[in-house]
Amino acid sequence: MFSDLTDDILSYFLGIQYTKIEELNIEFPRVETKKSDMVFKCSTNERNTIIVHIEFQSDNDNKMLYRMLRYAVEIMEKYNLAPYQAVIYIGEHDLNMANKIDFNFGKENFLSYRYRIIDIGQIKFDEITQTDYYELFSLLPLMDKEKRQKEKEDI
């Protein structure tokens, strides 16, 4: 119904000077069930209610950014709360996943999204062993990647 109005909409309402290459399919079929690793409703010290969403990732996934964004949208739609999101990377290889996206058109910022990535391999053993977070000790074999590579047998 609106395809005949494309030129006028883009030029007048959006102020975009363009050359149309092709009209794209506007249907986005997606049939999948994704299960998050950890999602909690929490109260903060400031008495705000938030959603905390944590994913564990064992390899670099160049689509992780989009997966986390989809999870964020689903969480916001279902609970009407913005999530605090983090990916805990436990992979063998150096971390190289993106954790933010910014879409800008001219002076307008259309989308700004980010989440936190925690690389377990970059955490030093002492940062955990000198705490009372004893349950995190099970992650020690994944921590301090640099030290583990240098002192293989000792560790």
N, C-alpha and C positions, 0 to 999 in steps of 0.2 A: 504494500500500500504506500509506503513512504519512499520507495526506491526512486521515483521520479523527482522527489524533492531533494535528493542528495546534494546536488550542486549548491542550491540555495541555502540549505541547512549548514553545510560546511563553511560556506563563504560568509553568510550573514550572522548566524548565531554563534559560530565557533571562531570566526575570524581566521580561518586556515586557508592559506593559498596552497593549492595542491594540483596534482595531476593524477586522476584516478587510474589505477592500473587494472584492478579487477574487483568485482563485488564478491565478498567471501560468504561462505555458508554461515548462517546465523544460529544454527542449531548446535548445541554443545552436549551431545549425549555422553553420559558417564555412568556406567553401571559398575560400581565397586563398593566394597565395604572395607573401610580402613578402621583399624583399631589403634588408638593412641596407647603409648606405653604407660604414661601416668598423667592423670588429670585430677586436680583437687580444687575444691572450693575452700578458700581460706579467709581468715580475718587478719588484717595487718595491725600493727601497733597503733596506727592512726584510725583504727576501727573501720577501715574500708574493707569491703568484701571484694575479693579478686579470685580469678581462676588461675591456677598455676598448672602449666602444661610442660611436661618433660618427655623428651624422646631420647633414646639411646641409639647411637649410630656407630656401626663397626667398620664402615667403609665410606669413602668420599662419594657423595651422591650429588651430581650436578643439578638434580631436580629437587633437592631437599628444600630449597628456598620456597618453591611453589607448593610443595607438600605442606610445609609449615604454615604458609599463607592460607591454604585451603582449610587446615585444621583451625586456624584463628577465626576464619569466617564462620565455620560451623559452630564453634564454641560461642561466638558472639550472637549468632542467630538463635541458638538454643537457650542460652543463659542470660542474654542481654548484659554481658560483662566482657570487657576486654581482657584477654589472657596475658599473663606474664609467661613467655615461652623461652625454653632453653633446650638445646641439643647437647647431650653429653657424648662427646666423641671418644670412643674407646678403640679406635682403629690403629693398625700397625704402621700405616704410611703417614707421612706428614699431612696435617690438615690443610685442605684447600677448597673448602666449601664456602660459598657466599652466604652471608647472614643478613643482607639488607638489599633493598631494592628502592630506587627513587625514580619515578617517572615524572619528567618535567616537560612542559610544552611552553616555550617562551618563558614568561615570568610566572606562569602558573605551575604549582606543584600538584599533580593529580593523584599521586600515590607515594607515600613514604611508609615503608614497613621494615621492621628489623626484629630480630630475636637474638638471644645470646647463645654463643657456642662455647662450651667448656671442653678444652682438650685435656683429657686425663693424663696423657703422656707428658704434658708440660708442668704438671704439679709435682713438686719435690716431695720425696718420702717424708722428710721432717715436718712438712706443712700439715701432714695428717697424723703422724705418729706422736706428735707433741700436743695432740688435742684429746678430748674425751669422746670423740666421735668414733667409737670402737667398731661400729658396723661398717664404716668406710675402710677399715683395714683390709677387707676382702678385695678392695680395688688396688691395693699396693702393687701387685705384680704388673699392673698396667701403667703405673705412674713412673715418673722420672725416666722417660725414654732415653735421654742422653746418657745418664748414669748406667742404665741397664745395658746399653750398647758397649760402653767402655769396660764395665766390670762384670761381664756375663756370669762367670762362675761364682764370684763372691756374692752376688745378689741372689 
